[in-house]
Amino acid sequence: MGDDARAGGLSRDWPVTPRTLIVSAADRNFFPLLRDLIASLAALSPRPFTDIACFDLGLTPAERDTVGAAVRHWSIPDWDLPVAEATCAAHPELRALTVRPFLPRYFPGYDVYLWIDADAWVQRAFALEWHIAGAADGALAAATHADRAYRHTPDTLRWRYSRAVAYGGRALAERLMWERYYNAGVFALRADAPHWPAWAGCLAAGLAATNGTLCCDQTALNAALLEHALPATPLPATCNWLCHLAAPAYDPAGQRYCEPHPPHQTIGILHLTGAAKDDLARSDSARMGLRYPGTSRTAIPA
């Protein structure tokens, strides 16, 4: 990273069409979801990104072959931060969290890195385009946990608060409860953005504070934004719809998933967060499974 980036500024040699790498990760349990994500990306025409990369967290050769034609880069990641040995052994899938601040190192040569969790899929290309555009000036481009349709339960708020306390104490937790809270499951960042080392530092500090037992890259990302005053572009929820906070609606006429309330804007990315992987979207005539339509849509009479 150049001196201008470390100082908070960014070089202006931004290409008209940035080379954008979409990155995800999966083990065998998440492979069906990864397959859906990649199928949704392959269905876009034209596609607003350059290549796809994937971290192999324990896939079989057959599973890699299934999506291999669409994936340009593969990597079996290391533990890039000091996670407790017992946690590493019990949860190797947590490498999907510790690799995120290091994407430019794993896959060099791109202008923008757009991470998408394997349990998300792309319905409309605008969500990718807005992420890429939002990162153009060096900001983090991501959706927050706020939308008029979202309903936060005491459990979801306690989850956020407890992790912030563990990573930075009550002062940090109180600040994060009132600030915009960005979701780390879908985000875009320039390769030369100052967020990468700041995020890695906050995640390392949080792991140290919890004896390496609590991996929470999302808490660390939001802490880094606050502590380092890093720029961020908040995108609308339609760019990363968090289904555990509000089930989307389904429009049979338009064959699309949309906001549950008028004017029913089309959702660009459905993120099957939490227990939402088996949830349903409701319409006047049917209940639709939330999985990618190309492989696993289920229509059930209402």
C-alpha positions in Angstrom: 0.0 0.0 0.0 1.4 3.4 -0.9 2.1 6.2 1.6 -0.9 8.2 0.4 -3.2 5.3 1.3 -1.6 4.9 4.8 -2.1 8.7 5.3 -5.8 8.4 4.6 -5.7 9.6 1.0 -5.9 7.4 -2.1 -4.3 7.6 -5.5 -6.6 8.8 -8.3 -5.5 6.3 -11.0 -8.9 4.7 -10.9 -9.7 2.8 -14.1 -13.0 3.5 -16.0 -13.9 -0.1 -15.6 -12.2 -1.4 -12.4 -11.0 -4.9 -12.2 -13.3 -6.4 -9.6 -12.9 -9.7 -7.9 -15.9 -11.4 -6.2 -14.7 -13.5 -3.3 -16.5 -16.1 -1.2 -15.7 -19.2 0.9 -17.3 -22.5 1.8 -16.9 -25.9 3.4 -18.9 -29.0 2.6 -21.8 -27.9 4.7 -22.1 -24.6 2.8 -21.3 -25.9 -0.6 -24.9 -26.1 -1.8 -25.2 -22.4 -0.9 -22.0 -21.5 -2.6 -23.2 -23.4 -5.7 -26.3 -21.2 -5.7 -24.3 -18.0 -5.3 -22.1 -18.9 -8.2 -25.0 -19.9 -10.4 -26.7 -16.6 -9.7 -23.5 -14.7 -10.7 -23.2 -16.8 -13.9 -26.8 -15.9 -14.8 -26.0 -12.2 -15.0 -25.5 -10.7 -18.4 -23.6 -8.5 -18.7 -21.7 -9.2 -15.5 -20.3 -6.2 -13.7 -17.3 -8.0 -12.3 -14.1 -9.5 -13.6 -13.5 -12.8 -11.9 -14.6 -15.0 -9.0 -12.4 -16.4 -6.3 -13.2 -18.9 -3.5 -11.6 -20.1 -0.3 -11.7 -23.8 0.0 -12.5 -24.5 3.7 -12.9 -28.3 3.2 -14.6 -29.0 -0.1 -14.3 -32.3 -2.0 -12.6 -32.5 -5.4 -16.0 -33.2 -6.9 -17.6 -30.1 -5.3 -14.8 -27.9 -6.6 -15.2 -29.4 -10.1 -18.9 -28.6 -10.0 -18.3 -24.9 -9.9 -14.7 -24.9 -11.2 -15.6 -23.5 -14.6 -16.9 -20.3 -13.0 -14.2 -19.8 -10.3 -10.9 -18.3 -11.6 -8.9 -18.5 -8.3 -8.9 -21.0 -5.4 -7.1 -20.8 -2.1 -6.9 -22.9 1.0 -6.4 -20.2 3.6 -4.2 -20.2 6.7 -5.1 -18.8 10.1 -4.0 -15.2 9.4 -4.6 -14.1 13.0 -3.9 -15.7 16.5 -7.0 -17.9 17.0 -6.9 -20.4 19.9 -5.7 -23.8 18.9 -8.8 -25.5 20.2 -11.0 -23.1 18.3 -9.0 -23.8 15.1 -9.4 -27.5 15.5 -13.1 -27.4 16.3 -14.2 -24.7 13.8 -11.9 -24.6 10.7 -14.7 -22.8 8.8 -13.9 -19.7 10.9 -11.1 -19.0 8.5 -13.8 -17.5 6.4 -13.8 -14.7 8.9 -10.1 -14.3 9.5 -9.2 -14.1 5.8 -11.4 -11.1 5.0 -9.0 -8.3 5.9 -6.3 -10.0 3.7 -8.1 -10.4 0.4 -5.7 -8.3 -1.7 -2.8 -10.4 -0.4 -4.5 -13.7 -1.3 -5.6 -12.6 -4.7 -3.4 -9.6 -5.9 -4.0 -7.7 -9.1 -7.5 -6.4 -8.8 -8.8 -2.8 -8.1 -11.8 -3.8 -6.0 -12.6 -6.8 -3.9 -16.3 -7.6 -3.4 -16.9 -10.2 -0.7 -20.2 -12.1 -0.7 -21.0 -14.7 1.9 -21.8 -18.2 0.5 -25.3 -17.9 2.0 -26.2 -15.0 -0.2 -27.2 -14.9 -3.9 -27.6 -12.2 -6.5 -31.0 -11.5 -8.0 -30.1 -8.3 -9.8 -26.8 -6.8 -10.9 -27.5 -3.3 -9.6 -26.5 -4.5 -6.1 -23.0 -5.4 -7.4 -22.8 -2.2 -9.4 -23.7 0.0 -6.4 -21.1 -1.8 -4.2 -18.4 -1.2 -6.8 -19.4 2.4 -7.3 -19.5 3.0 -3.6 -16.0 1.8 -3.2 -14.6 4.0 -6.0 -13.4 6.8 -3.7 -11.8 4.5 -1.2 -14.8 4.0 1.1 -16.2 0.8 2.4 -19.3 0.1 0.5 -21.8 -2.1 2.5 -25.4 -2.2 3.7 -26.2 -1.6 7.4 -28.5 -3.4 9.8 -31.1 -0.7 9.4 -34.2 -0.8 7.3 -37.9 0.1 7.8 -38.8 -3.5 7.5 -36.2 -4.9 9.8 -37.2 -6.0 13.3 -34.5 -6.4 15.9 -35.1 -8.8 18.8 -33.5 -8.6 22.2 -31.4 -11.6 21.1 -30.0 -9.9 18.0 -29.2 -6.7 19.9 -27.6 -8.7 22.8 -25.5 -10.6 20.2 -24.1 -7.3 18.9 -23.5 -5.7 22.3 -21.9 -8.7 23.9 -19.3 -9.1 21.1 -18.5 -5.4 21.2 -18.0 -5.6 24.9 -15.7 -8.6 24.5 -13.7 -6.9 21.8 -13.4 -3.4 23.1 -15.2 -2.9 26.4 -18.5 -1.2 27.3 -17.4 2.1 25.8 -17.0 0.6 22.4 -20.2 -1.4 22.7 -22.2 1.7 23.7 -20.9 3.6 20.6 -21.6 0.7 18.2 -25.2 0.5 19.4 -25.9 4.0 18.2 -23.7 4.2 15.1 -24.5 2.7 11.7 -23.7 -1.0 12.0 -22.3 -2.4 8.7 -22.8 -6.0 7.7 -19.5 -7.7 6.8 -21.2 -10.5 4.8 -21.3 -8.4 1.6 -18.9 -5.5 1.1 -16.6 -3.9 -1.4 -13.3 -2.2 -0.8 -10.5 -0.9 -3.1 -7.3 -2.8 -3.0 -5.4 0.3 -1.7 -8.0 1.3 0.9 -6.7 2.0 4.4 -9.5 -0.2 5.9 -7.6 -3.5 5.4 -4.8 -3.0 7.9 -7.1 -1.2 10.3 -9.6 -4.0 10.2 -6.9 -6.6 10.7 -5.6 -4.7 13.7 -8.9 -4.5 15.3 -9.7 -8.2 14.7 -6.3 -9.2 16.1 -6.9 -7.0 19.2 -10.4 -8.5 19.7 -9.0 -12.0 19.4 -6.3 -11.2 21.9 -8.9 -9.8 24.3 -10.8 -13.1 24.1 -7.8 -15.4 24.3 -8.3 -16.2 20.6 -11.7 -17.9 21.2 -14.1 -15.3 19.7 -13.9 -14.6 15.9 -16.1 -11.7 15.1 -14.8 -9.9 12.0 -18.0 -7.8 11.8 -17.5 -6.3 15.2 -13.8 -5.7 14.3 -14.8 -4.0 11.0 -17.3 -1.6 12.7 -14.8 -0.9 15.5 -12.1 -0.1 12.9 -14.5 2.4 11.1 -15.1 4.2 14.4 -11.6 4.1 15.9 -9.8 5.1 12.6 -12.6 7.4 11.3 -12.6 5.5 8.0 -15.0 6.4 5.2 -18.0 4.2 4.5 -20.8 4.4 2.0 -24.0 3.0 3.5 -26.0 1.1 0.8 -29.7 0.4 1.0 -30.9 -2.9 2.4 -31.9 -4.0 -1.1 -28.1 -4.4 -1.8 -27.8 -7.0 1.0 -31.2 -8.0 2.4 -30.7 -9.6 5.8 -33.5 -12.2 5.8 -33.3 -13.0 9.5 -34.4 -9.4 10.2 -37.3 -9.4 7.7 -38.5 -12.0 5.3 -38.8 -10.6 1.7 -41.9 -10.8 -0.3 -42.3 -12.6 -3.6 -43.9 -11.1 -6.7 -45.2 -13.9 -8.9 -46.0 -11.6 -11.8 -42.5 -10.2 -11.9 -40.9 -13.4 -10.7 -38.8 -11.5 -8.2 -38.1 -11.2 -4.5 -38.9 -7.7 -3.2 -39.3 -5.6 -0.1 -42.2 -6.7 2.0 -43.8 -3.2 2.1 -44.8 -0.9 -0.7 -43.5 0.2 -3.1 -41.9 -3.4 -3.1 -38.6 -2.4 -4.5 -36.7 -5.3 -6.0 -34.0 -6.9 -3.9 -30.6 -7.1 -5.5 -28.9 -9.6 -3.1 -30.8 -12.0 -0.8 -28.6 -12.9 2.3 -30.0 -16.0 4.0 -28.6 -15.0 7.4 -29.2 -17.0 10.5 -32.0 -19.4 10.4 -33.4 -17.9 7.2 -31.9 -20.5 5.0 -35.1 -22.6 5.3 -37.5 -19.6 5.5 -40.2 -18.6 3.0 -41.1 -15.4 1.2 -44.9 -14.7 1.1 -47.1 -13.5 -1.7 -50.8 -13.4 -2.3 -50.7 -16.8 -4.1 -47.7 -18.7 -2.9 -44.9 -19.1 -0.4 -41.5 -19.3 -2.0 -38.3 -20.7 -0.6 -35.6 -18.2 -0.4 -32.9 -20.3 -2.1 -31.7 -19.4 -5.5 -34.5 -20.1 -8.1 -32.2 -21.7 -10.6 -31.5 -24.7 -8.4 -33.7 -25.0 -5.4 -36.8 -22.8 -5.5 -39.8 -24.3 -3.8 -43.4 -23.1 -4.4 -45.9 -24.1 -1.7 -49.6 -23.1 -2.1 -50.5 -20.5 0.5 
